[in-house]
Amino acid sequence: MIHNISISTPATTPITSKKKTHWILELGVIEDLIVYFPPGCMSFNYLQMYYHGAQVFPKIKGSFRGNDCSFVFRRVYFPIISEPLELLCLTWNVSTRFAHFVDIYANISPTWRFLE
C-alpha cells in the first residue's frame, strides 16, 4: 500500500520551533521511501522523521533538504509494528517570503509477507 503526505511549512519557521506533523500509517514494513522537494524550495525547507522518539530518516542526525530533487530509498525494510503507527515529521523553513512543501511517499507491505 502506498502512503503519501504533503507537508507545507510556513515561511520563517525556525529550527527552534519546528512544525510537527503526525503521519498516520498502517501496521507493516516500509519497503521503499521517497522524499521529494519540488522546484522553488531552494533548499530552504528541511525535514526530519522520527519513530517512537528516535530519529530514523535520515538516520541518527541531520536533515533532508533540496530543490527539485528526490531522495529515494529502496529496500528499507523499516517496521511500523507498534502503536502509535506513525512517523513524526519535523519541518522548518528558513525562507523569509514563502511557504514550502515537501512530499513523502512510503510503500508499506503487510508484516505477514515477511513471516513466510
PyMOL CGO cylinders between C-alpha atoms (Angstrom):
from pymol import cmd
from pymol.cgo import CYLINDER

trace = [
    CYLINDER, 0.00, 0.00, 0.00, 1.36, 3.41, -0.98, 0.3, 1, 1, 1, 1, 1, 1,
    CYLINDER, 1.36, 3.41, -0.98, 1.04, 6.16, 1.63, 0.3, 1, 1, 1, 1, 1, 1,
    CYLINDER, 1.04, 6.16, 1.63, 1.82, 9.78, 0.90, 0.3, 1, 1, 1, 1, 1, 1,
    CYLINDER, 1.82, 9.78, 0.90, 1.76, 13.11, 2.64, 0.3, 1, 1, 1, 1, 1, 1,
    CYLINDER, 1.76, 13.11, 2.64, 2.48, 16.66, 1.53, 0.3, 1, 1, 1, 1, 1, 1,
    CYLINDER, 2.48, 16.66, 1.53, 3.66, 18.99, 4.27, 0.3, 1, 1, 1, 1, 1, 1,
    CYLINDER, 3.66, 18.99, 4.27, 3.59, 22.77, 3.89, 0.3, 1, 1, 1, 1, 1, 1,
    CYLINDER, 3.59, 22.77, 3.89, 5.81, 24.73, 6.24, 0.3, 1, 1, 1, 1, 1, 1,
    CYLINDER, 5.81, 24.73, 6.24, 5.21, 28.48, 6.63, 0.3, 1, 1, 1, 1, 1, 1,
    CYLINDER, 5.21, 28.48, 6.63, 7.96, 30.99, 5.91, 0.3, 1, 1, 1, 1, 1, 1,
    CYLINDER, 7.96, 30.99, 5.91, 10.21, 31.85, 8.85, 0.3, 1, 1, 1, 1, 1, 1,
    CYLINDER, 10.21, 31.85, 8.85, 9.58, 28.61, 10.75, 0.3, 1, 1, 1, 1, 1, 1,
    CYLINDER, 9.58, 28.61, 10.75, 12.86, 28.38, 12.69, 0.3, 1, 1, 1, 1, 1, 1,
    CYLINDER, 12.86, 28.38, 12.69, 14.77, 25.26, 13.67, 0.3, 1, 1, 1, 1, 1, 1,
    CYLINDER, 14.77, 25.26, 13.67, 13.99, 26.15, 17.30, 0.3, 1, 1, 1, 1, 1, 1,
    CYLINDER, 13.99, 26.15, 17.30, 10.20, 25.89, 16.62, 0.3, 1, 1, 1, 1, 1, 1,
    CYLINDER, 10.20, 25.89, 16.62, 9.93, 23.04, 14.13, 0.3, 1, 1, 1, 1, 1, 1,
    CYLINDER, 9.93, 23.04, 14.13, 6.49, 22.27, 12.69, 0.3, 1, 1, 1, 1, 1, 1,
    CYLINDER, 6.49, 22.27, 12.69, 5.21, 18.87, 13.91, 0.3, 1, 1, 1, 1, 1, 1,
    CYLINDER, 5.21, 18.87, 13.91, 3.18, 16.68, 11.55, 0.3, 1, 1, 1, 1, 1, 1,
    CYLINDER, 3.18, 16.68, 11.55, 1.98, 13.24, 12.63, 0.3, 1, 1, 1, 1, 1, 1,
    CYLINDER, 1.98, 13.24, 12.63, 1.94, 10.98, 9.55, 0.3, 1, 1, 1, 1, 1, 1,
    CYLINDER, 1.94, 10.98, 9.55, -0.50, 8.19, 10.36, 0.3, 1, 1, 1, 1, 1, 1,
    CYLINDER, -0.50, 8.19, 10.36, 0.48, 4.92, 8.67, 0.3, 1, 1, 1, 1, 1, 1,
    CYLINDER, 0.48, 4.92, 8.67, -0.60, 1.30, 8.95, 0.3, 1, 1, 1, 1, 1, 1,
    CYLINDER, -0.60, 1.30, 8.95, 0.82, -1.83, 10.51, 0.3, 1, 1, 1, 1, 1, 1,
    CYLINDER, 0.82, -1.83, 10.51, 3.50, -3.15, 8.20, 0.3, 1, 1, 1, 1, 1, 1,
    CYLINDER, 3.50, -3.15, 8.20, 7.01, -2.68, 6.88, 0.3, 1, 1, 1, 1, 1, 1,
    CYLINDER, 7.01, -2.68, 6.88, 8.18, 0.33, 4.90, 0.3, 1, 1, 1, 1, 1, 1,
    CYLINDER, 8.18, 0.33, 4.90, 9.91, -1.18, 1.87, 0.3, 1, 1, 1, 1, 1, 1,
    CYLINDER, 9.91, -1.18, 1.87, 10.52, 2.00, -0.13, 0.3, 1, 1, 1, 1, 1, 1,
    CYLINDER, 10.52, 2.00, -0.13, 10.61, 5.66, 0.87, 0.3, 1, 1, 1, 1, 1, 1,
    CYLINDER, 10.61, 5.66, 0.87, 10.77, 8.76, -1.34, 0.3, 1, 1, 1, 1, 1, 1,
    CYLINDER, 10.77, 8.76, -1.34, 11.24, 12.33, -0.10, 0.3, 1, 1, 1, 1, 1, 1,
    CYLINDER, 11.24, 12.33, -0.10, 10.63, 14.98, -2.79, 0.3, 1, 1, 1, 1, 1, 1,
    CYLINDER, 10.63, 14.98, -2.79, 11.37, 18.69, -2.60, 0.3, 1, 1, 1, 1, 1, 1,
    CYLINDER, 11.37, 18.69, -2.60, 9.64, 20.45, -5.54, 0.3, 1, 1, 1, 1, 1, 1,
    CYLINDER, 9.64, 20.45, -5.54, 11.20, 23.25, -7.62, 0.3, 1, 1, 1, 1, 1, 1,
    CYLINDER, 11.20, 23.25, -7.62, 11.35, 26.55, -5.78, 0.3, 1, 1, 1, 1, 1, 1,
    CYLINDER, 11.35, 26.55, -5.78, 12.28, 25.21, -2.33, 0.3, 1, 1, 1, 1, 1, 1,
    CYLINDER, 12.28, 25.21, -2.33, 15.82, 26.48, -2.87, 0.3, 1, 1, 1, 1, 1, 1,
    CYLINDER, 15.82, 26.48, -2.87, 16.95, 24.21, -0.02, 0.3, 1, 1, 1, 1, 1, 1,
    CYLINDER, 16.95, 24.21, -0.02, 15.15, 26.49, 2.48, 0.3, 1, 1, 1, 1, 1, 1,
    CYLINDER, 15.15, 26.49, 2.48, 12.83, 23.70, 3.67, 0.3, 1, 1, 1, 1, 1, 1,
    CYLINDER, 12.83, 23.70, 3.67, 14.14, 20.94, 5.99, 0.3, 1, 1, 1, 1, 1, 1,
    CYLINDER, 14.14, 20.94, 5.99, 12.74, 17.56, 7.12, 0.3, 1, 1, 1, 1, 1, 1,
    CYLINDER, 12.74, 17.56, 7.12, 13.46, 15.01, 9.83, 0.3, 1, 1, 1, 1, 1, 1,
    CYLINDER, 13.46, 15.01, 9.83, 11.35, 11.91, 10.62, 0.3, 1, 1, 1, 1, 1, 1,
    CYLINDER, 11.35, 11.91, 10.62, 11.02, 10.18, 13.98, 0.3, 1, 1, 1, 1, 1, 1,
    CYLINDER, 11.02, 10.18, 13.98, 9.52, 6.87, 15.10, 0.3, 1, 1, 1, 1, 1, 1,
    CYLINDER, 9.52, 6.87, 15.10, 8.76, 6.48, 18.81, 0.3, 1, 1, 1, 1, 1, 1,
    CYLINDER, 8.76, 6.48, 18.81, 11.05, 9.36, 19.71, 0.3, 1, 1, 1, 1, 1, 1,
    CYLINDER, 11.05, 9.36, 19.71, 14.10, 8.25, 17.71, 0.3, 1, 1, 1, 1, 1, 1,
    CYLINDER, 14.10, 8.25, 17.71, 15.20, 9.94, 14.51, 0.3, 1, 1, 1, 1, 1, 1,
    CYLINDER, 15.20, 9.94, 14.51, 15.01, 7.36, 11.71, 0.3, 1, 1, 1, 1, 1, 1,
    CYLINDER, 15.01, 7.36, 11.71, 15.13, 9.31, 8.42, 0.3, 1, 1, 1, 1, 1, 1,
    CYLINDER, 15.13, 9.31, 8.42, 17.79, 10.48, 7.90, 0.3, 1, 1, 1, 1, 1, 1,
    CYLINDER, 17.79, 10.48, 7.90, 19.31, 8.08, 10.37, 0.3, 1, 1, 1, 1, 1, 1,
    CYLINDER, 19.31, 8.08, 10.37, 20.58, 9.38, 13.72, 0.3, 1, 1, 1, 1, 1, 1,
    CYLINDER, 20.58, 9.38, 13.72, 21.16, 13.07, 12.87, 0.3, 1, 1, 1, 1, 1, 1,
    CYLINDER, 21.16, 13.07, 12.87, 20.96, 15.59, 10.08, 0.3, 1, 1, 1, 1, 1, 1,
    CYLINDER, 20.96, 15.59, 10.08, 18.04, 16.51, 7.86, 0.3, 1, 1, 1, 1, 1, 1,
    CYLINDER, 18.04, 16.51, 7.86, 16.79, 16.33, 4.31, 0.3, 1, 1, 1, 1, 1, 1,
    CYLINDER, 16.79, 16.33, 4.31, 16.62, 19.47, 2.17, 0.3, 1, 1, 1, 1, 1, 1,
    CYLINDER, 16.62, 19.47, 2.17, 16.76, 20.18, -1.54, 0.3, 1, 1, 1, 1, 1, 1,
    CYLINDER, 16.76, 20.18, -1.54, 15.37, 21.90, -4.60, 0.3, 1, 1, 1, 1, 1, 1,
    CYLINDER, 15.37, 21.90, -4.60, 13.63, 19.90, -7.35, 0.3, 1, 1, 1, 1, 1, 1,
    CYLINDER, 13.63, 19.90, -7.35, 15.17, 16.68, -6.08, 0.3, 1, 1, 1, 1, 1, 1,
    CYLINDER, 15.17, 16.68, -6.08, 14.16, 13.32, -4.67, 0.3, 1, 1, 1, 1, 1, 1,
    CYLINDER, 14.16, 13.32, -4.67, 15.77, 11.16, -2.04, 0.3, 1, 1, 1, 1, 1, 1,
    CYLINDER, 15.77, 11.16, -2.04, 14.87, 7.59, -2.99, 0.3, 1, 1, 1, 1, 1, 1,
    CYLINDER, 14.87, 7.59, -2.99, 15.41, 4.65, -0.64, 0.3, 1, 1, 1, 1, 1, 1,
    CYLINDER, 15.41, 4.65, -0.64, 14.70, 1.13, -1.90, 0.3, 1, 1, 1, 1, 1, 1,
    CYLINDER, 14.70, 1.13, -1.90, 14.56, -1.99, 0.27, 0.3, 1, 1, 1, 1, 1, 1,
    CYLINDER, 14.56, -1.99, 0.27, 14.49, -0.02, 3.52, 0.3, 1, 1, 1, 1, 1, 1,
    CYLINDER, 14.49, -0.02, 3.52, 12.53, -2.71, 5.43, 0.3, 1, 1, 1, 1, 1, 1,
    CYLINDER, 12.53, -2.71, 5.43, 11.67, -0.41, 8.32, 0.3, 1, 1, 1, 1, 1, 1,
    CYLINDER, 11.67, -0.41, 8.32, 8.97, -1.94, 10.59, 0.3, 1, 1, 1, 1, 1, 1,
    CYLINDER, 8.97, -1.94, 10.59, 5.96, 0.06, 11.74, 0.3, 1, 1, 1, 1, 1, 1,
    CYLINDER, 5.96, 0.06, 11.74, 4.70, -2.51, 14.21, 0.3, 1, 1, 1, 1, 1, 1,
    CYLINDER, 4.70, -2.51, 14.21, 3.75, -0.81, 17.48, 0.3, 1, 1, 1, 1, 1, 1,
    CYLINDER, 3.75, -0.81, 17.48, 1.31, 1.93, 18.44, 0.3, 1, 1, 1, 1, 1, 1,
    CYLINDER, 1.31, 1.93, 18.44, 1.25, 4.70, 17.53, 0.3, 1, 1, 1, 1, 1, 1,
    CYLINDER, 1.25, 4.70, 17.53, 1.55, 3.65, 13.89, 0.3, 1, 1, 1, 1, 1, 1,
    CYLINDER, 1.55, 3.65, 13.89, 3.00, 6.94, 12.72, 0.3, 1, 1, 1, 1, 1, 1,
    CYLINDER, 3.00, 6.94, 12.72, 6.10, 8.86, 11.80, 0.3, 1, 1, 1, 1, 1, 1,
    CYLINDER, 6.10, 8.86, 11.80, 6.56, 12.27, 13.38, 0.3, 1, 1, 1, 1, 1, 1,
    CYLINDER, 6.56, 12.27, 13.38, 7.72, 14.65, 10.64, 0.3, 1, 1, 1, 1, 1, 1,
    CYLINDER, 7.72, 14.65, 10.64, 9.53, 17.77, 11.82, 0.3, 1, 1, 1, 1, 1, 1,
    CYLINDER, 9.53, 17.77, 11.82, 9.96, 20.56, 9.29, 0.3, 1, 1, 1, 1, 1, 1,
    CYLINDER, 9.96, 20.56, 9.29, 11.35, 24.06, 9.32, 0.3, 1, 1, 1, 1, 1, 1,
    CYLINDER, 11.35, 24.06, 9.32, 11.67, 26.71, 6.65, 0.3, 1, 1, 1, 1, 1, 1,
    CYLINDER, 11.67, 26.71, 6.65, 14.32, 29.44, 6.64, 0.3, 1, 1, 1, 1, 1, 1,
    CYLINDER, 14.32, 29.44, 6.64, 12.72, 31.33, 3.74, 0.3, 1, 1, 1, 1, 1, 1,
    CYLINDER, 12.72, 31.33, 3.74, 11.54, 34.78, 4.82, 0.3, 1, 1, 1, 1, 1, 1,
    CYLINDER, 11.54, 34.78, 4.82, 8.99, 35.08, 1.99, 0.3, 1, 1, 1, 1, 1, 1,
    CYLINDER, 8.99, 35.08, 1.99, 7.33, 31.79, 1.03, 0.3, 1, 1, 1, 1, 1, 1,
    CYLINDER, 7.33, 31.79, 1.03, 5.87, 28.64, 2.50, 0.3, 1, 1, 1, 1, 1, 1,
    CYLINDER, 5.87, 28.64, 2.50, 7.44, 25.49, 1.03, 0.3, 1, 1, 1, 1, 1, 1,
    CYLINDER, 7.44, 25.49, 1.03, 6.27, 21.90, 0.58, 0.3, 1, 1, 1, 1, 1, 1,
    CYLINDER, 6.27, 21.90, 0.58, 7.87, 18.51, 0.92, 0.3, 1, 1, 1, 1, 1, 1,
    CYLINDER, 7.87, 18.51, 0.92, 6.17, 15.37, -0.43, 0.3, 1, 1, 1, 1, 1, 1,
    CYLINDER, 6.17, 15.37, -0.43, 6.82, 11.98, 1.15, 0.3, 1, 1, 1, 1, 1, 1,
    CYLINDER, 6.82, 11.98, 1.15, 5.84, 8.57, -0.21, 0.3, 1, 1, 1, 1, 1, 1,
    CYLINDER, 5.84, 8.57, -0.21, 6.12, 5.20, 1.54, 0.3, 1, 1, 1, 1, 1, 1,
    CYLINDER, 6.12, 5.20, 1.54, 5.41, 1.74, 0.14, 0.3, 1, 1, 1, 1, 1, 1,
    CYLINDER, 5.41, 1.74, 0.14, 4.23, -0.33, 3.11, 0.3, 1, 1, 1, 1, 1, 1,
    CYLINDER, 4.23, -0.33, 3.11, 3.85, -4.10, 2.90, 0.3, 1, 1, 1, 1, 1, 1,
    CYLINDER, 3.85, -4.10, 2.90, 1.92, -6.18, 5.44, 0.3, 1, 1, 1, 1, 1, 1,
    CYLINDER, 1.92, -6.18, 5.44, 4.07, -7.80, 8.12, 0.3, 1, 1, 1, 1, 1, 1,
    CYLINDER, 4.07, -7.80, 8.12, 2.82, -11.32, 7.25, 0.3, 1, 1, 1, 1, 1, 1,
    CYLINDER, 2.82, -11.32, 7.25, 4.71, -11.06, 3.97, 0.3, 1, 1, 1, 1, 1, 1,
    CYLINDER, 4.71, -11.06, 3.97, 7.98, -11.16, 5.91, 0.3, 1, 1, 1, 1, 1, 1,
    CYLINDER, 7.98, -11.16, 5.91, 6.97, -14.15, 8.05, 0.3, 1, 1, 1, 1, 1, 1,
    CYLINDER, 6.97, -14.15, 8.05, 6.75, -16.63, 5.17, 0.3, 1, 1, 1, 1, 1, 1,
]
cmd.load_cgo(trace, "trace")
